[in-house]
Amino acid sequence: MSSTVETLLEKLNASKKLSSVLESRGTDLDGDKVISLDLSQLNLKNLPSGVFDGLSDLKKLNLAQNKLTSVDPKTFSSLSNLTFLSLFANQLSELPETFLPTFPNLEWLDLRENGLSKIPKSVLELKKLNYLYMQNNHGLTSDEFDFSEDYHTKRDIGKFVEAFQKSIGITPEEAPAKKTTKKAPAKTEEKTD
């Protein structure tokens, strides 16, 4: 096992048993670099500061089905290369506004089955986001937006962004400008007899 993973286990005060769990569940290494880390179903209640230091190459982090009640952006500050984050089925009631901008490369975000009552406006900063899961956060409500839906494509994420902006009171004039491209006129074929 990588010394980086061993350091992580020490920071989590983890037993030797956990190291064998991590090896069997998909902790992917590229040399000494940790690329993917599965910390799901470990009954984690909090993440110590600095727990992810040294994991700057991490692309995938699964923290699903733990007992996390909060996330500290400082704890995740070294994970700017993360593309996949699952916080599914924890006990989160809110996300700090500064949490999501920590992940500029995030493509996949799973926030299902928490107690979230609002989504921070900073979700709009996730320009690479392709997959967003928010179902079963019973505190999330909006007349304009159905939070029970999955959003899987750029088109759907665009619909989400527009509805989300409306639900939090951002007018189109206040929203970041969209780049538009003009389509070339369709070619018409002339019939010759």
N, C-alpha and C positions, 0 to 999 in steps of 0.2 A: 504494500500500500504506500502511496506517495506520502512524503513528509508533510506536504501541504494538507492532505486529508487528516493525517495524524494530529497536526496542529489544530485543525478545525474541531476534531473530536475532543481534544483537551479543552478548548474554549467552551464547548457545550457540556463539559463535565461528563462526557459519555463513557460508558463502560466498554470493555473489550468486545462484548456482544454486539454493540452497535457497529463496530468496525466491520464485522462479518456481514451485518445487514447491509451496510453501504456497499460493500464489495459485490453482494449478490443482486442488488436492485438497480444497478445502472449508473454507478458513478463512473463516468467516462473520463479517461485520462489521455492526454496527448503528450507523451513523455512525462514530464513532471507537472504538466499543466492540467488542472481540473477543468473539463469542458462542460460536464453535466453532473448535477448533484441532486439526488433524491432524498429529501429529509421529511417525506410524508409519513403520517401515522406514527409519529414518535412522541406524541403528547407534549410537544414543546409549548411552553407557556410564554416564553419570551426568548429573544435572541440577544445575547450579550454584545455590547459594543465591541467592534473589531472582529467579530466572529468570521466575517467574510474577507478580512484583509488578506492580501496575497492571492486572491482568487480573481484577479482582473481579467482572466481569459474565460471566465465562466459564461456560457451561453444559455444554459437551461438550469432553472432552479425550481424544484417542486417542494413547496412547503404545505401541501394540501393535508387536510384532515389532522390538524394539530389543534392546539388550544390558544393560539395567538390572539391577544385582545388588542394589540397595537403594533404598529411598525414604526421604527425610528429611521428616518431617511439617512442619518449618519451611519447606521449599521450597514446600509446597503451602498454607501457612497463609492466603493471600489468596483461596483458591478455595472459599469457603463456599457459593457459589451453584451449584456443580457438581452436575448431575443425572446425568451420564453419564461414566464413567471406564473406559477399557480399558487394562489392563496385560497383555493377552494376549501370550503367547510372548515373555517376557523371561527373565531368569535370577534371579528373586527366590527366595530360600530362606525368607524370613520377612517379615512386615509388623510394624512396631513397633506396640505396643498403642495408642499415641497417634495413629496415622496415620488410621484410618477416622473417628474423631470430628471430624476436620477438615471432613468433608463431610456436614453434617446434612440436606441436601436430596438426597442421592444416591438415585437410583431404579434405576440400572443399573450393575452392577459386573462386570467380566470379568477373572478371575484365571486363566483357563485356561493350561495349558502353561507353567507355571513350575516351580520346584523346591520349592514350599511344603511344609513339614512340619507346619505348624499354622496355624490361622486364629485371629486374636486374638479374645478375648471381646468386644472392642469392636464387633464386627460386630452384636451385639445392640442397639447404640445407633442403628443405621440404620433409623429408624422408617418412612421413606418407600421403602425398598428393595423393588422389584418384581421385578427380574431379577438373578439371581446365577449366575455361571458359574464352576465350579471344576474341571472335568474335567482329566485328565492332569497332575495334581500328584501324582506317584507317592509322595511322602513322606506324603501325607494318608491316614491310616487310622483306622478306627473300626469296632468291632463293631456299633454301633447305627446307623451312618449311611453311606449310599452316596454318596461324593463324586463319582461319575461321572455323577450326574444333573444336569439343569438345573432351576432353580427359577424359575418364570415368573410366579406369581400370589401374591397375598397369602396364599391358603390354603396354597400350597406353601411359601412363606417361613415361615409359621407352623409347618408340619411340620418345616422345617429348623431353626428356632429351638429347638423342643422337643427334637429329636434332638441338636442341637448342645449344648444345655445338659446333656443327659444324658451325652453323650460327654466333656464337660469336668468332670463331677462336680457340676453345680449341681442341687440338689434343687428340686422345685416350690415348697417353702417359701421358698427363697432367691431364686427368680426374681421379676422384676418382676410385680406383679399385673396380670392382664388385666381389661379392662373387659368385663362381660358384660351382655347385654340379654336380657330375657325376651321370648319370642315370645307374642303373643296367641293364645289357643286358637282352633283352626280353627272356622269357622262351619259348622254343620250345617243343612241344609235339611230342613224337615219336609214330608212329602208330604201333599197334601190331595186328597181324592177328590171 
